[in-house]
C-alpha cells in the first residue's frame, strides 16, 4: 500500500514545487500572506462569536425587563383585563399569556437558564418563577449550523381571587453559529491589508535578498577562475559576515594560486641554467658520445619549457570579458590547417588569450597524432559545446581520464619526435575548469578521438 502511494506523493511534491515561488523573497511574501489571511479569519471568527453572545444576552435581558415590568401591571387589574394586557404585550416573536399552568415545567438545567432564573429572582424577590433557554434546529430545513434560540419565562402572579395563575412569556430568536459578516466590507479590508503588508514585505525582502543574488553571481564568476571579483559587505550582520568570508576566501585562493604558479615557473627557469651548462659541455665531447646526451638534454629543455607554459596557462591575471568563440576557433583553424564543420555564433565570458591557448593545445594535439582536426561549435542546454575530432588511432578507454594529468602522453615513448612533454591537455583542462566548464574525451565509433569542451554562456 505504501509503495503504491509513493508516486502520488512525488507528483504532489513536484506540483507544489512548481506552484511555489522560486525566490526567497517570493516564498517569504507567500508565507506572510498566508499568515495574514489566517489571522484575519481567526479575528473574524472571534468577533462574530462575541457579537453572537452579546446579541443573545441582549435578547435575554430585554425579555426579562419586559416581563418584570408586566407583572405589577397585570396583577393590578381584574382577570378579564389581564388577558387583554398580555395580548397587547405580545409581538411577532414574543408571545405573552396568562395561564393556569407554567410554560416551564422543569427546574433550570443549563448555566444560562440558571443565570436568567437568578436575575429574575433578584428582580422579583419572593415569587415562584422558572426560566429556560432552549435551542432547536429550523423546522422546515435550512443550514445545519443555525439554531433558533427560545427564551421561556414563567412567573406566578400574586392575585387573591380565583385559582393560581402564571404569566408566561415565550420569545423566539435565532442565533447563527457561523460568522455573520458583510462580505464586501470584509473582502475590501482583507484586500487592503494584503496589499499594504505584501507591498512592504516585498520591498523589504527584495532589499534583504539582493546581496544573496550578488553573492551567487560572484560565486559563479569565482568558479570560472575570476579571482578579482568581490562582494560588497552590506546588509544584515549574517550577510556581511558571509560576504566577508567569501572575500577572504578569494584572497587566500588567489595568493595560493599565485605562489604555486610562481614556484612552477621558477622551477622551469632554474632548470634551464644547468641544462644549458650541460649542453655546452656535451658539445665538447665526441659526436658519438655527445649525441645521446644532447637528445636527453633536449627532452629536459622541452619539459622545463612545458613547466613555464603550464604556469602561464594556469595564470589568472588576464581580464575576463566576452569572447567570440566563433571568431576564436576560426582563427585557430586557419592558422593550424584544421577544418570547421559546424559553427554557431556564441559568446562566453572568459579570458581570450587563455582560451586560445587551451583550444590551440587541443587542435595541436589532434594535428600531431592524427594529421587533421575538425572543429564544431554548438549551443546545448545553456552551454557552448566545442568538439574537436580526429581520425587518429584513439586511446585505450582506461587511459582516457589519465591523459589530462601533467606529463602523461598517449604513447609510452618520451621521444620528442612523437610528441611533446605531455602538458598540453593538462593546461587545456586547467583553463577550461577555471572558466567553469568541463572537458572530456572519448573514442569515436567510426575511429579516432573526440574531445568535447562545455563552457557556460
C-alpha positions in Angstrom: 0.0 0.0 0.0 2.8 2.4 1.0 4.7 1.8 -2.2 1.7 2.5 -4.4 1.2 5.8 -2.7 4.8 7.0 -3.3 4.4 8.1 -6.9 1.4 10.2 -5.9 3.4 11.8 -3.1 6.2 12.6 -5.5 3.8 14.1 -8.0 2.2 16.1 -5.2 5.6 17.5 -4.2 6.5 18.3 -7.8 3.2 20.1 -8.2 3.8 22.1 -5.0 7.3 22.9 -6.2 6.0 24.2 -9.5 3.4 26.4 -7.8 5.5 27.9 -5.1 7.6 30.9 -5.9 11.3 30.1 -6.8 12.9 33.0 -5.0 13.4 33.5 -1.3 11.5 36.9 -1.3 8.5 35.3 -3.0 8.3 32.5 -0.6 8.6 34.8 2.4 5.9 37.0 0.9 3.6 34.0 0.4 4.2 32.9 4.0 3.3 36.4 5.2 0.2 36.4 3.0 -1.0 33.1 4.4 -0.3 34.2 8.0 -2.2 37.5 7.4 -5.3 35.7 5.9 -5.3 33.2 8.8 -5.0 35.9 11.4 -7.9 37.9 9.7 -10.1 34.8 9.6 -9.4 33.9 13.2 -10.1 37.5 14.3 -13.3 37.5 12.3 -14.5 34.2 13.9 -13.7 35.5 17.4 -15.5 38.8 16.8 -18.5 37.1 15.2 -18.9 34.7 18.2 -18.5 37.6 20.6 -21.2 39.5 18.7 -23.5 36.5 18.8 -23.0 36.1 22.5 -23.8 39.8 23.1 -26.9 39.6 20.9 -28.2 36.6 22.9 -27.5 38.3 26.2 -29.2 41.5 25.0 -32.3 39.5 24.0 -32.5 37.7 27.3 -32.1 41.0 29.2 -34.7 42.7 27.1 -37.3 39.9 27.6 -36.6 39.8 31.3 -37.1 43.5 31.7 -40.4 43.3 29.7 -41.9 40.6 31.9 -40.7 42.2 35.1 -42.5 45.4 34.1 -45.6 43.5 33.2 -46.0 41.6 36.5 -47.3 44.5 38.6 -49.4 45.9 35.8 -51.3 42.6 35.3 -51.7 42.0 39.0 -53.4 45.4 39.4 -56.3 44.7 37.0 -59.2 42.4 37.0 -59.0 38.9 35.4 -60.6 40.0 32.1 -58.2 42.8 31.6 -55.2 40.6 32.3 -55.7 38.7 29.0 -56.0 41.9 27.1 -52.8 43.4 28.5 -51.0 40.1 27.7 -52.2 40.2 24.1 -51.2 43.8 23.7 -47.7 43.0 25.1 -47.2 40.2 22.5 -45.3 40.7 19.3 -44.4 38.7 16.2 -41.6 36.9 18.0 -42.8 37.2 21.6 -46.0 35.7 23.0 -47.2 36.8 26.4 -50.1 34.9 28.1 -51.8 34.3 31.4 -52.3 30.6 32.0 -53.3 28.3 34.9 -50.1 26.3 34.3 -46.4 27.4 33.9 -44.9 27.1 30.5 -41.7 25.9 32.1 -42.4 22.6 33.7 -38.9 21.6 35.0 -36.3 23.5 37.0 -33.5 25.2 35.0 -30.6 22.9 34.0 -28.2 24.8 31.8 -25.9 27.6 33.0 -27.7 30.3 31.0 -31.1 29.2 32.2 -29.9 29.2 35.8 -28.3 32.6 35.4 -31.6 34.0 33.9 -33.6 32.5 36.8 -31.3 34.1 39.3 -31.6 37.5 37.7 -35.4 37.2 37.7 -35.4 36.1 41.4 -33.3 39.2 42.2 -35.7 41.5 40.4 -38.9 39.8 41.8 -37.9 38.6 45.2 -40.2 36.1 47.0 -42.1 34.9 43.9 -42.3 31.5 42.3 -40.7 31.6 38.9 -38.9 29.5 36.3 -36.9 30.2 33.2 -35.4 28.2 30.4 -33.3 29.0 27.3 -33.8 26.4 24.6 -32.2 25.9 21.2 -33.7 23.9 18.3 -33.0 23.5 14.6 -35.2 25.1 11.9 -38.5 23.3 11.4 -38.5 23.3 7.6 -34.9 22.7 6.8 -32.1 25.2 6.5 -28.4 25.4 7.4 -27.5 22.8 9.9 -25.3 25.2 11.8 -28.2 27.6 12.6 -30.0 27.1 15.9 -33.2 29.1 16.9 -33.0 30.4 20.5 -36.2 30.4 22.5 -36.5 32.2 25.9 -39.3 30.9 28.1 -40.2 32.6 31.4 -43.0 31.6 33.8 -43.8 33.8 36.9 -46.6 33.0 39.3 -48.9 36.0 39.7 -49.8 37.3 43.2 -53.6 37.5 42.8 -56.0 36.9 45.7 -59.0 35.9 43.6 -59.5 32.5 41.9 -57.1 29.7 41.2 -53.3 30.2 40.7 -52.3 32.0 37.5 -48.9 32.1 35.7 -47.6 34.9 33.5 -45.8 33.0 30.6 -43.5 34.6 28.1 -42.1 32.8 25.1 -39.7 34.8 23.0 -38.2 33.3 19.8 -35.0 34.5 18.2 -32.2 33.0 16.1 -28.6 32.6 16.9 -26.5 31.6 13.8 -23.4 29.7 14.7 -21.5 30.7 11.7 -20.0 34.2 11.4 -22.4 36.8 10.1 -20.3 39.2 8.1 -20.6 41.8 5.4 -18.8 40.0 2.6 -18.0 43.1 0.6 -16.6 45.0 3.5 -14.6 42.1 4.8 -13.1 41.4 1.3 -12.2 45.1 0.9 -10.5 45.3 4.3 -8.7 42.0 3.7 -7.5 43.2 0.2 -6.3 46.5 1.6 -4.4 44.7 4.4 -2.8 42.2 1.9 -1.7 45.0 -0.5 -0.2 47.0 2.3 1.6 44.1 4.1 2.7 42.3 0.9 4.0 45.6 -0.7 6.1 46.5 2.3 7.2 42.9 2.8 8.2 42.5 -0.9 10.3 45.7 -0.8 11.9 44.7 2.5 12.7 41.1 1.4 13.8 42.1 -2.0 16.3 44.5 -0.4 17.3 41.8 2.1 17.9 39.1 -0.5 19.6 41.3 -3.1 23.1 40.7 -1.5 22.4 36.9 -1.9 21.9 37.4 -5.6 25.2 39.3 -5.8 26.9 36.5 -3.8 25.6 33.9 -6.2 26.9 35.8 -9.3 30.2 36.3 -7.6 30.4 32.6 -6.8 29.8 31.6 -10.4 32.5 34.1 -11.5 34.9 32.6 -9.0 34.1 29.2 -10.3 35.2 30.4 -13.7 38.5 31.4 -12.2 37.9 35.1 -11.8 39.8 35.9 -8.5 39.2 39.6 -8.8 35.5 39.6 -8.1 34.5 40.8 -4.6 31.1 41.0 -2.8 30.0 44.3 -1.1 29.9 43.8 2.7 26.5 45.3 3.2 23.1 44.3 4.7 22.4 42.4 8.0 25.2 41.0 10.1 24.8 37.5 8.8 25.1 38.6 5.2 28.0 40.9 5.9 29.8 38.0 7.6 29.1 35.8 4.6 30.4 38.4 2.1 33.5 39.0 4.2 34.2 35.2 4.4 33.8 34.9 0.6 36.2 37.9 0.0 38.7 36.3 2.4 38.4 33.0 0.6 39.0 34.7 -2.8 42.1 36.5 -1.4 43.5 33.2 0.0 42.9 31.2 -3.2 44.4 34.0 -5.3 47.6 34.0 -3.1 47.8 30.2 -3.1 47.5 30.0 -6.9 50.0 32.8 -7.5 52.5 31.2 -5.2 52.0 27.8 -6.8 52.4 29.1 -10.3 55.5 31.2 -9.3 57.1 28.0 -7.9 56.4 26.0 -11.1 57.7 28.9 -13.3 60.8 29.3 -11.1 61.5 25.6 -11.3 61.3 25.7 -15.1 63.6 28.7 -15.3 66.1 27.3 -12.8 66.3 24.1 -14.7 67.3 25.9 -17.9 70.7 27.1 -16.5 72.2 23.6 -15.6 70.6 22.1 -18.8 72.4 24.8 -20.9 75.6 24.3 -19.0 75.5 20.5 -19.5 74.7 21.0 -23.2 77.7 23.2 -23.7 79.9 20.6 -22.1 78.3 17.8 -24.1 79.0 19.6 -27.4 82.7 19.4 -26.5 82.6 15.6 -26.4 82.9 13.3 -29.4 79.9 13.2 -31.6 79.2 9.5 -30.8 79.3 10.2 -27.0 77.5 13.6 -27.2 74.5 12.5 -29.3 72.5 10.6 -26.7 73.3 13.1 -24.0 72.2 16.1 -26.2 69.0 14.3 -27.0 68.3 13.8 -23.3 69.1 17.4 -22.6 66.7 18.5 -25.4 63.9 16.5 -23.7 64.7 18.1 -20.4 64.6 21.5 -22.1 61.1 20.7 -23.5 60.0 19.7 -20.1 61.3 22.9 -18.5 59.7 25.0 -21.2 56.5 23.0 -20.5 56.6 23.8 -16.9 56.8 27.5 -17.7 54.0 27.2 -20.3 51.9 25.3 -17.7 52.4 28.2 -15.2 51.5 30.8 -17.8 48.5 28.8 -19.0 47.1 28.5 -15.5 47.5 32.1 -14.6 44.5 34.4 -14.0 46.0 37.8 -14.4 44.1 38.3 -17.7 40.9 40.4 -17.6 37.6 38.5 -18.1 35.4 39.7 -20.9 33.0 38.4 -23.6 34.9 36.1 -26.0 33.5 35.4 -29.5 34.1 31.6 -29.8 33.3 31.5 -33.5 35.9 34.1 -34.3 38.5 32.5 -32.0 38.0 28.9 -33.4 38.0 30.2 -37.0 41.4 31.9 -36.4 42.8 28.8 -34.8 41.6 26.6 -37.6 43.1 28.9 -40.2 46.4 29.1 -38.5 46.8 25.3 -37.9 45.1 24.0 -41.1 42.1 22.4 -39.2 38.6 22.1 -40.7 35.5 23.9 -39.4 32.4 21.5 -39.7 29.8 23.5 -37.7 30.0 26.9 -36.2 27.4 28.8 -34.2 27.6 32.5 -33.2 28.2 32.2 -29.5 30.0 34.3 -26.9 31.2 33.3 -23.4 32.7 35.2 -20.5 36.4 34.4 -20.3 40.0 35.2 -20.9 40.6 35.3 -24.7 44.3 34.5 -24.6 43.9 31.6 -22.1 41.0 30.1 -24.1 43.0 30.5 -27.3 45.9 28.6 -25.6 43.5 25.8 -24.4 41.9 25.3 -27.8 45.2 25.7 -29.6 46.7 22.8 -27.5 43.7 20.6 -28.3 43.9 21.3 -32.0 47.7 20.9 -32.0 47.3 17.5 -30.2 44.9 16.3 -32.9 47.1 17.6 -35.7 50.2 16.0 -34.1 48.8 12.5 -33.6 46.2 12.3 -36.5 47.4 14.8 -39.0 44.0 16.6 -39.2 41.3 18.1 -36.9 37.6 19.0 -37.3 36.2 21.7 -35.1 32.5 22.2 -34.2 30.6 24.7 -32.1 27.0 24.5 -31.0 24.6 25.6 -28.2 23.4 23.0 -25.8 21.4 23.5 -22.6 22.8 26.9 -21.7 26.4 25.9 -22.6 28.6 26.4 -25.6 29.8 22.9 -26.7 33.0 22.7 -28.7 34.0 19.4 -30.3 37.4 18.6 -31.8 37.5 15.3 -33.8 40.4 13.5 -35.4 41.0 10.3 -37.3 43.9 9.0 -35.2 44.4 5.7 -33.6 42.5 6.7 -30.4 43.4 5.9 -26.8 42.7 2.9 -24.6 39.5 3.5 -22.7 41.2 3.0 -19.3 43.7 5.8 -20.1 41.3 8.5 -21.3 41.0 10.3 -18.0 44.7 10.0 -17.2 45.5 11.9 -20.4 44.6 15.2 -18.6 47.3 14.6 -16.0 50.6 16.5 -16.3 53.4 14.7 -18.2 51.1 11.9 -19.4 51.2 11.1 -23.2 49.2 8.9 -25.5 52.2 6.7 -26.1 54.9 5.4 -23.8 57.8 6.8 -25.6 59.3 10.0 -24.3 60.8 10.9 -27.7 60.4 14.4 -28.9 59.8 13.0 -32.4 56.4 11.5 -31.3 55.0 14.2 -29.1 55.7 17.0 -26.5 56.2 16.9 -22.8 52.6 15.8 -22.0 51.4 19.1 -20.6 49.1 20.3 -23.4 46.0 18.5 -22.3 46.6 19.3 -18.7 47.0 23.0 -19.5 43.8 22.9 -21.5 41.8 21.3 -18.7 43.1 23.8 -16.1 41.9 26.7 -18.3 38.5 25.1 -19.1 37.8 24.3 -15.5 38.9 27.8 -14.4 36.2 29.1 -16.8 33.5 27.0 -15.1 33.5 24.4 -17.9 34.1 20.8 -18.4 36.3 18.8 -20.8 36.1 15.1 -21.7 37.4 12.8 -24.5 36.1 9.6 -25.9 36.9 7.2 -28.8 34.5 7.6 -31.7 32.7 4.6 -33.1 33.9 5.4 -36.6 37.5 5.7 -35.4 39.6 8.5 -34.0 39.1 10.6 -30.9 36.6 13.3 -29.9 37.4 16.0 -27.3 34.3 17.9 -26.0 34.5 21.2 -24.1 31.5 22.8 -22.5 31.6 26.4 -21.4 28.8 28.3 -19.6 27.2 31.0 -21.7 
